[in-house]
């Protein structure tokens, strides 16, 4: 039985240095039976006559992710009083879409480590990883058809299209040190936050929430997703491989301009600005120790951290129109959890 999460958790989070770590187990405990059903459905719908599809699919699906996006579906639907069972299928759809994007991302980024394990493309090669990603997309749309909800199909198909555009735009931005803040936020909104939004928005649609509640839950998901990605980009220069489950400096090696580097170009010395430009244009992590020193020295990491906390507070504020109770409090706790990774 889940503990009663006090409504005081809806207050804006303190700075990450002082904030108590949220009890993530208590959040999952609120929907423990639902989550177990999702975890049972996912491997059941991963079946294929092609052994390699199942082998690669299970490798990434079972790789230890927290499944925050399916969790958003379950909490959002229950928060709005949903009492049916279709939210289980919806949560599995969201996880399949997410898993497909991971397979494609790792090929594009030439990643060899995810969640502390070798990536599928490292183990099986690029072509099988891309094709299994396609299989997962198609399986997700098969499940959408089974739901038979055109409104939800519209939400998820639009989101999938935006995510694909975000991936292409990020690729087009590689090696460009003059990326603006607005351009950066456009990419992370499309590439990362959109699936968070799709999860919470589709849950509200399934639960037949009011227009105000649906907008609130939709915008909460988007803002939470932005906070999550800001923390990820902060961790790339402040964390370590054990915490992140990937190699530190991967973004730098790929030539990606993220917010810590954008802020360094704004606030750093001439030498620091030149350092960032050289590293991005060369697409090399050789200068990573110097870059880490620069983003610390000029305050770029502190600004990125602040922005992540601001987005977490906004996400919590957006929950106000939702019914009071443990599920709403759990959604607020998720925002705390996102920024707790800054500790």
N, C-alpha and C positions, 0 to 999 in steps of 0.2 A: 504494500500500500504506500502511495507516495506521501511524503511529508507535506504539510500545509505550508505553502510558500507565502509569506506575508506580503500584503500589498505594498509594503514599504519598498519592495524591490523595484517598484516603478519609479522611484526617485532617480534623478540623473546620477550616473556613476561618478564616484570620486575619481581623483587622478589615479592612474594605474599603480602608483607606488603605495597608495594607502588602501585601495579597494580590496575587500576580502574576495578570495577566489569563489566564484559561483559554484554551487553544487550541481554539476552537470548530470550526475546520476539521478538526482531528484527530478530533473526535467524529463529525462527518459522514462522514469518510473511512472509519470502521469499517464503515459500512453504505452506502457510496457506490453500489453496484450496486442495492441495495434502494431507495435514495432515488431513483435515476434511474428505476426502474420505477414508483414512486409518481407521480413527476412526469409520466411518460408516460401513466399510467392516468387521472389526474385530468381533463385536457382531453378525453380520449377518452370519458369518462362524463359530460361536461358537455354533450354534444350534445343538441339539441332541434330540433323542427320550427319552433319559435317563435324567430325571430332575436333578439329582445330578451332572451330568457332567456340565450342564449349570450353576448350582448354584455355584459350586466351581470355574469353569472357569471364570465366571463373577466377583467373589469375588477378584481374584488376578489380572485379566486384568483391572478392574476398581479401583485398589487400589492407584492410584495417581502417578504412575511412570512417568518420563519425556519422556520415549520412545525415548531415544537417538539413539538407534540402528536403528529403523525405520527412524528416522530423517537423519541418515547417508545415508541410501538408497536414500531418496528423494533428498538431497543436492548433493550427488555424481552423481546421474543420470542427474540432471538438470545442474550441473557444466559442464558435458561433452556434453551438448546440446540435451539430450534426449527429444523427444516431444510426445512420446506415452503415454499409460496409464498402461502398465503392471508393472511399478514401484510401483504402489499402492498395487498390489497383492504381489509383492516381499517384500515390507515393512511389510505387514501383516504376511507373512511367518516368517520373522525375529522376529517379536514380539511373535508369537506363539512358536517358538523355545526357545526364551528367557524365556517366561512364564513357559514352561515345565521344563526348568532347575531350575527355582526358586522353583517350587513345589517339585522337587526331592531334591534340596539342603536343603530345610527347614526340610524335613524328616530326611535326613542323619545327619544334624547338630542339630536336635532336637530344632529348633528355635521356639519361641512362639511369635515373633514380627517381622514384616517386614513393612517398610514404615509407621511406627507408628500404624499399625493395627495388630490384631491377625492373625497369619498365618493360612493357610487352614488346616494344620495338627493339629493345636491347636483346631480348631473349629470342624473338621469332623473326625480327626484321620489320621493315617499314610497310611493305605491301600487305602482309597478313593483318597488321595492326589497323591499317586504314580500312580494310575490307570488313573486319570484325566490328569496327566502329560503325560502319554503314549498316551492318546487320542489327546492331543495337538500336540505331535510329529507327530502322524499319519495324523492329519488334515493338518499340515504344508506340509507334503510330498504329500498329495492329491493336494494341491495348486501348489506345484512344478510341478506335472504332468500336471496340467492345463496350466502352462506356456509353457510347451513343449520345454524347452531349456536344452539340455543335458549338456552344459557347466556350466550352473547355478546349475543344479542338482548335478553335480560333486563337485562344490565349496561347496555347502551347506551340502552335505552328508559327504564329507571329514571333514568339520568343526565340524559337529555333532559327528563324531567318535572321533576326537581329544578332544572335550569337555568332552565326556564320559570318555576317558582315563585320562584326567586331574582330574576329580572327583575321580576316583579310586585311582590315585596317591596321591591326597591330603588326602584321607582316610588312605592310607598306611603310610603316614607321621605323622599321629596323635600321639602325645605323644613323639615325637622324637626331643630332643633339639639340636641335632648335624646336623640339616638340613643346607646345604650350600646355599650361595647366588645363585649359579647356579641352584640348585635344586628348590629353591623358585621361581626363574624367570621362570623355566620350567613349574611349576604348574600354575602360574598366566597367563602365555602365553596361555596355553591350556584351562584353566578353564574360564577365563574372556576375555582376549584379542582376542581370536580366533573368537568369535561371532562378535566383532567389525570389525575384518578383513573380515569376511564373508559378512557382510553388505556392506562395501565399495567395496570389490572385486566383488561381484555379481552385484552391481550397475554399475560398470565400464564395466562388461561384457554385461549387458543389453543395455547400451548406446553405445556399440561398440567402446569404446575408443581405442586409439593406444596402442601398447605394452608398451611403456614408461609410458603413462598415467595410464594404468591399473595397472602396477607394483607400480607406485607412490601412487595411491589411495588405493591399497591393503595394502601397507606397512604403509601408514598413519593410516589406521584403526587399525592395530596391535599395533602401537606405542601409539596411543591415548588410546587404551584399557589398555595398561600397565600403562600409567600415571593415568588412572582412578582408577585402582586397588591399585596402590601405595598410592593414596590419601585416599582410603577407609581404607587401613591398617594403615595409619597415624591417621585417625580419630578414630580408635578403642582405641587409647591411648591418643588422644588429644582432641577429640570431646565429645559430650554428646548425650544421647538418642534422644533428641528432634531434633538435627541436622541430626543424622544418620538414624533415623527411626527404630533403633534396640537397643538392650541393650548394653551399653558400656561394654567392656571386654568379649563379646561373644566368640571371637577367643581364648582368654586365657582359658575360661571355656571348650572349645572344644579341647584344647591341640594343637592348631595350631601355628606353628612357622612362624611368619611373619617378614618382614624386620626390624621393630623397635627392635624386640627381637634378631634377628640375629646380628644386629649392637651392641646391648647391650652386647652380649656375646663376641664380638670382642673388645669393648672399655671399658666395665665396670670394676669395681673393682672385686676382688675375691668374695666378699659378694654379689654383684649385679649379677654376673654370676651364683652363687649358687642359688640365689633367682629365676632367670629365669628358670633354670633347674628344680627346685622343682615344680614350678607352672605348667610347661608344662607336666612333668611326672605325676603329680597328677591330671592334667586336672581340675583345680579348679580356680575360680576367687576370692577366698578368699583373695589372696595376691595382688589383683588388685591395691589398693592404693599404695603399696610399689613398684609394677612394674611401675606404672605411674611415680612415683618419680624417679625411676632409669633410665627410658628411657629419661626423661628430663635431668637429672643430667649429664649423660655421653654423651649427644649430639646425641643419636640415632634417636630421632625424627627430629632433624635438618637435619641429613644426609638423612633420608627418604624423607623429604620434598624437599630437593635439588634434589634427584633423580627423583621425580615426575615432578619437573619443567624442568629438563633436557629432560625427555621424551616428555613433552609438546612442548618444543622448537624443538626437532627433528621432531615431527609430523608436525609442521608448515613448517619446511624446506622441508619436503617431498612433499609439495604441489606445489613446483616451476614449474614442467612440466604441470600443469593443466591450462586451459584457465583463463586469468584474468577476474575478475568480482565479483559481489556480492556473488555468490554461493561459490566461492573459499574463499573469505574473511570470509564467514559464517563458513566454515569448520575450518579456523584458529581460529575464535572466540570460537568454541567448545573446542579447546585445552585450550584457556584461561579460559573458564568456568570450565573445569575439575580441574584446579589448584586453581581457585578462591575459591573452597570449603576449601582450606587451611587457609583462612582468619578467 
